[in-house]
Amino acid sequence: MADESVDRLNEIGILRRREIEARVLAPVVDALGRQFGRERVVEIVRAVIADIARAQGQAMAAARDDVSLVGFAGTLEPWTRDGAMDMTVHEATEDRLSFDVTRCRYAEMYRALGIADLGATLSCSRDEALVEGFAPDVTLTRPQTIMQGASCCEFRYARRK
């Protein structure tokens, strides 16, 4: 049942999902932050979101025969749907996946909602946990993101030898 609900959620595209989630979570984070301290609340939210992403990665892997990085690249469509991201792929092999995101409508959306400070927690913090769930022997190096003010997000995935 859980896998089915994940698939149905992807029907609307992840950009739209993140906007809906953000419109609910931001006021909750604000309210809890006033009560318990914003830094601690954001830390808890980040951990919960990473757990969710890891489980999603595991579900994605279970639904596929190919857990190589080429296979992982084949799962990215819901994240890029409706022009959510402009990407330049540099390498896509079984052991390496390298691309830059040159436009990120996720970052634009969080800024437009006035919650740019939560954008990395609600979106970017998922990436490492997602691939960890998909293929535990893969690492993600991402030295910069648009959400942090860089001109692009650099995604460098590599399978550990």
C-alpha positions, 0 to 999 in steps of 0.5 A: 500500500505504501508503494502505491501511495508514493507512486500516486503522489508522483503523479502531480510532480514533485515540485507541486508536492514540495509546494503543498508540503511547504505551505503546511510545514512552514507554519508548523515549524514556525509555531513549534520553533516559538515553543521549543526553539527553531534550531532544534525543530528544524534539526528534527524536521531535517532528520524526519525528512531524511528518513522519509527520503531513505524509505522512498529510495528503498521503495524505488530500488525495490521497484526496479531491476537496475540499481546502478547509477544509470538506473538511478538517473532513470528515476529523476523524471518526477523531480524535473517534470514541468521544467522544475529543474534545468540540468546538464548531465556530464556523466552517467555510467553504472558507477558514476552520475554527474550533473549540474542543475542550472535552474532550480524552480524549487529554490525559486518557489521557496523564495517566493513563499518567503521561506528560503531558509527552510528550502534546504531542509525541505528539499535539498536535505533529501538527496543524500538519504534518497540515494542511500536508500536506493543504493547504500554503496553510493555516495553523493558529493554536492559542494554547492547548491542554488538554494545556498546562493551558488549559480548551480547545484553540482551533483556527483554520485559515485559507487564506492569501490 
